[in-house]
């Protein structure tokens, strides 16, 4: 078992902050040690200092992405924070029928949030155009999102009607799992995006969910990320963050409608 020194831990904290803007708390030392120890074995390294030296090499971009994947937390499930999906239903119903309704899942993780959006839009905009874009910094979770295959316990808050209409329940060796129907999977596009860098051209959205990710940023990084994301919303566009988050002291061009719900001014 490799021991992680305090100095090495601080260097990993600097690495993930530089790479992803994430501020790891001092309490995360055991998490860092546990998640990265497997890479020492995989790369046949003698200790964490050797791994840090590896990450410093320009040609080791793929390994740096693996480290980012391992150090980012990705815990989610379908229809998390239901009030946001109730809002999505109302906003989508009121939107012009002839224009594509576009929504961005800005920290999509393994895709449950994006597919929850797709189910709501397929329900209320049947026969009308819509598009979901899901982005994440972790290539590992994006690969899982594209598959659309999940343990059944992730769907504990999914309406029974949606389960019946939009999912296939696994049988035999796949018992206890669900697969999002192909037609719905084709309406969601998953892209690798680092919110801490200049965004690619994602277009304009009616609504953006950026939930449960701002808590990992310090105030200045949070300000920069929120301003980048809000550029994809027109005036009147909707912006949802996690219930444990807020935009206090960011001077963002939004007005708060309800806890965790904002509209761009």
C-alpha positions as CSV (number, residue, x, y, z in Angstrom):
1,X,0.0,0.0,0.0
2,X,1.4,3.3,-1.1
3,X,1.3,6.2,1.5
4,X,0.3,9.6,0.2
5,X,2.3,12.4,1.9
6,X,0.9,15.8,2.7
7,X,3.2,17.4,0.1
8,X,2.0,14.9,-2.6
9,X,-1.6,15.6,-1.7
10,X,-1.1,19.3,-2.1
11,X,0.4,18.7,-5.5
12,X,-2.7,16.7,-6.5
13,X,-4.9,19.4,-5.3
14,X,-3.0,21.9,-7.5
15,X,-3.3,19.5,-10.4
16,X,-7.0,19.1,-10.3
17,X,-7.5,22.8,-9.7
18,X,-5.4,23.7,-12.7
19,X,-7.0,21.0,-14.9
20,X,-10.6,21.4,-13.9
21,X,-11.0,24.4,-11.6
22,X,-12.0,22.0,-8.7
23,X,-11.0,23.0,-5.2
24,X,-10.5,19.7,-3.2
25,X,-10.9,20.2,0.5
26,X,-8.2,19.0,2.9
27,X,-10.6,16.2,4.0
28,X,-10.3,14.5,0.6
29,X,-6.8,13.1,1.1
30,X,-8.0,9.5,1.6
31,X,-10.2,9.8,-1.5
32,X,-7.3,11.0,-3.6
33,X,-5.1,8.2,-2.3
34,X,-7.8,5.5,-2.8
35,X,-8.7,6.5,-6.3
36,X,-5.2,7.1,-7.7
37,X,-3.5,4.1,-6.1
38,X,-4.7,1.8,-8.9
39,X,-2.9,3.9,-11.4
40,X,0.4,3.3,-9.6
41,X,-0.1,-0.4,-10.1
42,X,-1.3,0.0,-13.7
43,X,1.8,2.1,-14.7
44,X,4.2,0.1,-12.5
45,X,5.2,3.1,-10.4
46,X,6.9,3.1,-7.0
47,X,4.9,5.9,-5.4
48,X,2.7,9.0,-5.8
49,X,5.7,11.2,-6.5
50,X,6.5,9.1,-9.6
51,X,2.9,9.4,-10.7
52,X,3.0,13.2,-10.3
53,X,6.1,13.3,-12.4
54,X,4.3,11.3,-15.1
55,X,1.4,13.8,-15.1
56,X,3.9,16.6,-15.7
57,X,4.9,15.1,-19.0
58,X,3.3,16.7,-22.0
59,X,3.0,13.4,-23.9
60,X,1.0,11.9,-21.0
61,X,-2.2,13.8,-21.8
62,X,-4.2,10.6,-21.8
63,X,-3.0,9.7,-18.3
64,X,-3.9,13.2,-17.1
65,X,-7.4,12.7,-18.4
66,X,-7.6,9.4,-16.5
67,X,-6.5,11.2,-13.3
68,X,-9.2,13.9,-13.9
69,X,-11.8,11.2,-14.4
70,X,-10.8,9.4,-11.2
71,X,-10.8,12.6,-9.1
72,X,-14.1,14.0,-10.2
73,X,-17.2,12.9,-8.3
74,X,-20.0,11.6,-10.4
75,X,-23.0,10.5,-8.3
76,X,-26.4,11.1,-9.8
77,X,-29.8,9.5,-10.6
78,X,-32.9,10.1,-12.7
79,X,-35.1,13.1,-11.9
80,X,-32.9,14.4,-9.1
81,X,-34.4,17.6,-7.6
82,X,-37.8,17.1,-9.2
83,X,-38.9,20.8,-9.0
84,X,-36.4,21.6,-11.8
85,X,-38.1,19.0,-14.1
86,X,-41.6,20.5,-13.2
87,X,-40.2,23.8,-14.3
88,X,-38.8,22.3,-17.5
89,X,-42.3,20.9,-18.3
90,X,-43.9,24.3,-17.9
91,X,-41.2,26.2,-19.9
92,X,-41.2,23.6,-22.7
93,X,-45.0,23.6,-23.0
94,X,-45.0,27.4,-23.3
95,X,-42.2,27.5,-25.9
96,X,-43.0,28.1,-29.6
97,X,-43.9,24.7,-31.2
98,X,-42.0,25.4,-34.4
99,X,-38.6,26.2,-32.9
100,X,-36.3,23.5,-31.6
101,X,-36.3,23.6,-27.8
102,X,-32.6,23.3,-26.7
103,X,-31.5,22.4,-23.2
104,X,-27.9,21.9,-21.8
105,X,-27.0,19.5,-19.0
106,X,-23.7,21.2,-18.1
107,X,-22.4,18.6,-15.7
108,X,-24.1,15.5,-17.1
109,X,-22.1,12.8,-15.4
110,X,-23.3,9.4,-16.6
111,X,-26.3,10.9,-18.3
112,X,-29.3,10.4,-16.0
113,X,-30.0,14.1,-15.9
114,X,-29.9,14.5,-19.7
115,X,-32.2,11.5,-20.3
116,X,-34.6,12.8,-17.6
117,X,-34.8,16.0,-19.7
118,X,-35.4,14.0,-22.8
119,X,-38.3,12.1,-21.3
120,X,-40.0,15.3,-20.2
121,X,-39.5,16.9,-23.6
122,X,-40.7,13.8,-25.5
123,X,-43.8,13.9,-23.3
124,X,-44.7,17.5,-23.6
125,X,-43.3,18.3,-27.1
126,X,-44.4,15.1,-28.9
127,X,-43.8,15.7,-32.6
128,X,-42.0,19.0,-32.0
129,X,-38.2,19.5,-32.3
130,X,-36.0,19.4,-29.3
131,X,-32.3,18.8,-28.5
132,X,-30.4,17.9,-25.3
133,X,-26.7,18.5,-25.0
134,X,-24.9,16.8,-22.1
135,X,-21.3,17.8,-21.2
136,X,-18.8,16.6,-18.6
137,X,-15.1,16.8,-18.0
138,X,-14.9,13.1,-17.5
139,X,-14.6,11.0,-20.7
140,X,-15.3,7.9,-18.6
141,X,-18.7,9.0,-17.5
142,X,-19.6,10.3,-21.0
143,X,-19.0,6.9,-22.5
144,X,-21.4,5.4,-20.0
145,X,-23.9,8.2,-20.8
146,X,-23.9,7.4,-24.5
147,X,-24.8,3.8,-23.7
148,X,-27.9,4.8,-21.7
149,X,-27.7,1.6,-19.6
150,X,-28.2,1.9,-15.8
151,X,-28.9,0.0,-12.6
152,X,-32.6,0.0,-11.8
153,X,-32.0,1.8,-8.5
154,X,-31.0,4.9,-10.3
155,X,-34.6,5.2,-11.5
156,X,-36.3,5.3,-8.1
157,X,-37.7,8.8,-8.7
158,X,-38.6,8.2,-12.4
159,X,-42.4,8.3,-13.0
160,X,-43.8,4.8,-13.7
161,X,-45.3,6.0,-16.9
162,X,-41.9,7.2,-18.2
163,X,-40.3,3.9,-17.2
164,X,-42.9,2.1,-19.3
165,X,-42.8,4.5,-22.3
166,X,-39.1,5.3,-22.5
167,X,-37.1,2.4,-21.0
168,X,-36.5,-1.3,-21.6
169,X,-36.2,-3.4,-18.4
170,X,-33.3,-5.8,-18.5
171,X,-33.9,-9.6,-18.3
172,X,-31.6,-12.6,-17.8
173,X,-28.1,-11.4,-17.3
174,X,-29.3,-7.8,-17.5
175,X,-32.0,-8.2,-14.8
176,X,-32.0,-5.2,-12.4
177,X,-31.0,-2.7,-15.1
178,X,-32.7,-0.5,-17.6
179,X,-31.9,0.7,-21.1
180,X,-33.1,4.1,-22.3
181,X,-34.9,3.6,-25.6
182,X,-32.9,4.2,-28.7
183,X,-35.1,7.0,-30.1
184,X,-34.5,9.0,-26.9
185,X,-30.8,8.3,-26.8
186,X,-30.6,9.7,-30.3
187,X,-32.0,13.0,-29.1
188,X,-29.2,13.5,-26.5
189,X,-25.6,14.5,-27.6
190,X,-22.8,14.1,-25.1
191,X,-19.6,16.1,-25.4
192,X,-16.4,16.4,-23.5
193,X,-16.2,20.0,-22.1
194,X,-14.1,21.6,-19.4
195,X,-16.2,24.4,-17.9
196,X,-12.9,25.9,-16.6
197,X,-11.8,26.7,-20.1
198,X,-13.3,28.6,-23.1
199,X,-16.4,26.8,-24.2
200,X,-16.8,25.3,-27.7
201,X,-19.6,26.7,-29.8
202,X,-22.6,25.0,-28.3
203,X,-25.2,27.3,-29.7
204,X,-28.0,29.0,-27.7
205,X,-30.3,27.2,-25.2
206,X,-33.7,27.8,-23.8
207,X,-32.6,26.4,-20.5
208,X,-29.4,25.3,-18.7
209,X,-29.0,22.9,-15.8
210,X,-25.6,23.4,-14.0
211,X,-26.3,21.5,-10.9
212,X,-24.1,20.2,-8.1
213,X,-20.8,21.3,-9.7
214,X,-20.4,24.9,-8.5
215,X,-19.8,23.6,-5.0
216,X,-16.4,22.3,-6.1
217,X,-15.2,25.7,-7.3
218,X,-13.8,28.7,-5.4
219,X,-15.5,32.0,-5.7
220,X,-13.5,33.4,-8.6
221,X,-13.6,30.1,-10.6
222,X,-17.4,29.9,-10.0
223,X,-17.8,33.5,-11.3
224,X,-15.9,32.7,-14.5
225,X,-17.7,29.4,-15.1
226,X,-21.2,31.0,-14.5
227,X,-20.4,33.9,-16.8
228,X,-19.3,31.5,-19.6
229,X,-22.4,29.4,-19.2
230,X,-24.8,32.3,-19.1
231,X,-23.4,33.4,-22.5
232,X,-25.3,30.5,-24.0
233,X,-28.6,31.8,-22.7
234,X,-30.7,34.6,-24.3
235,X,-32.4,37.2,-22.1
236,X,-35.2,35.4,-20.3
237,X,-33.5,32.0,-20.5
238,X,-33.7,29.7,-17.5
239,X,-30.7,28.7,-15.3
240,X,-30.9,26.0,-12.7
241,X,-28.3,25.1,-10.1
242,X,-28.2,22.6,-7.2
243,X,-30.2,23.3,-4.1
244,X,-27.1,23.4,-2.0
245,X,-25.6,26.1,-4.3
246,X,-26.2,29.8,-4.8
247,X,-25.0,32.7,-7.0
248,X,-24.5,35.1,-4.1
249,X,-21.7,37.7,-4.6
250,X,-21.1,36.7,-8.2
251,X,-22.9,39.7,-9.7
252,X,-24.3,37.5,-12.5
253,X,-26.8,38.9,-15.0
254,X,-29.7,36.9,-13.6
255,X,-32.7,37.4,-11.3
256,X,-33.6,34.7,-8.8
257,X,-37.1,33.3,-9.3
258,X,-37.0,30.6,-6.6
259,X,-34.2,28.8,-4.6
260,X,-31.8,27.4,-7.2
261,X,-33.8,28.8,-10.2
262,X,-32.8,31.9,-12.1
263,X,-33.7,33.8,-15.3
264,X,-31.1,35.7,-17.3
265,X,-31.8,39.5,-17.5
